[in-house]
Amino acid sequence: MADEPVPPENGERPVSLRDGPVGTPRWVKIFGIVAAIVIVLIVVMLLFGGDHGPGRHTAPTGGAGHSPSAGVDSP
């Protein structure tokens, strides 16, 4: 019978496409690990990183956070 697969010499069963995927590729595992590390670092920065937000990129003001309007005298 020419259609039957020949078993390998080491005694293992032959691999066929019907067996399904062998395993997750290494690059997928590495990408997942790197993505998980980045997500953990972002969460840590948001929880313990200090002052965040748009106010961090503006110049500090001496008042209550608002600059005086034009034409208004301050006392």
C-alpha positions as a printed NumPy array, in Angstrom:
array([[ 0.   ,  0.   ,  0.   ],
       [ 1.691,  3.161, -1.23 ],
       [-0.686,  5.583,  0.544],
       [ 0.276,  4.65 ,  4.12 ],
       [ 2.907,  6.826,  5.815],
       [ 6.174,  5.151,  6.651],
       [ 6.904,  5.279, 10.403],
       [10.174,  6.991, 11.361],
       [13.12 ,  4.889, 12.477],
       [13.132,  6.213, 16.054],
       [ 9.733,  4.685, 16.838],
       [ 7.697,  7.908, 17.07 ],
       [ 4.441,  8.182, 15.223],
       [ 4.508, 10.165, 11.977],
       [ 3.404, 13.795, 12.038],
       [ 0.496, 14.691,  9.808],
       [-1.426, 17.9  ,  9.187],
       [-4.492, 16.386, 10.827],
       [-2.778, 16.415, 14.239],
       [-3.383, 20.172, 14.583],
       [-0.907, 22.857, 15.514],
       [ 2.256, 21.783, 17.274],
       [ 2.42 , 24.744, 19.662],
       [ 2.524, 28.496, 20.01 ],
       [ 5.403, 30.073, 18.058],
       [ 8.199, 31.579, 20.124],
       [ 7.658, 35.092, 18.729],
       [ 4.046, 35.063, 19.943],
       [ 5.114, 34.107, 23.458],
       [ 7.827, 36.809, 23.536],
       [ 5.403, 39.429, 22.197],
       [ 2.873, 38.486, 24.878],
       [ 5.455, 38.725, 27.647],
       [ 6.681, 42.131, 26.434],
       [ 3.103, 43.42 , 26.126],
       [ 2.304, 42.233, 29.665],
       [ 5.415, 43.975, 31.046],
       [ 4.514, 47.23 , 29.288],
       [ 0.959, 47.106, 30.646],
       [ 2.217, 46.46 , 34.189],
       [ 4.679, 49.38 , 33.92 ],
       [ 1.931, 51.735, 32.725],
       [-0.336, 50.716, 35.607],
       [ 2.492, 51.212, 38.127],
       [ 3.282, 54.655, 36.666],
       [-0.37 , 55.698, 36.867],
       [-0.742, 54.515, 40.462],
       [ 2.6  , 55.599, 41.94 ],
       [ 4.157, 57.918, 39.338],
       [ 3.228, 61.265, 40.858],
       [ 1.641, 64.182, 39.084],
       [ 0.152, 63.325, 35.711],
       [-2.079, 65.219, 33.382],
       [-2.065, 68.361, 31.293],
       [-1.023, 70.585, 34.21 ],
       [ 2.378, 68.94 , 34.229],
       [ 3.292, 70.608, 30.925],
       [ 2.293, 74.18 , 31.803],
       [ 4.218, 76.847, 33.626],
       [ 3.463, 77.11 , 37.334],
       [ 1.389, 80.118, 38.391],
       [ 1.479, 82.011, 41.648],
       [-2.28 , 82.164, 42.146],
       [-4.981, 79.574, 42.446],
       [-4.06 , 78.055, 39.134],
       [-5.641, 80.779, 36.982],
       [-3.845, 83.651, 35.355],
       [-5.508, 87.089, 35.565],
       [-7.588, 88.164, 32.585],
       [-6.397, 90.965, 30.377],
       [-7.518, 94.418, 31.547],
       [-8.336, 93.33 , 35.108],
       [-6.334, 94.968, 37.867],
       [-5.216, 92.707, 40.65 ],
       [-5.351, 94.081, 44.224]])
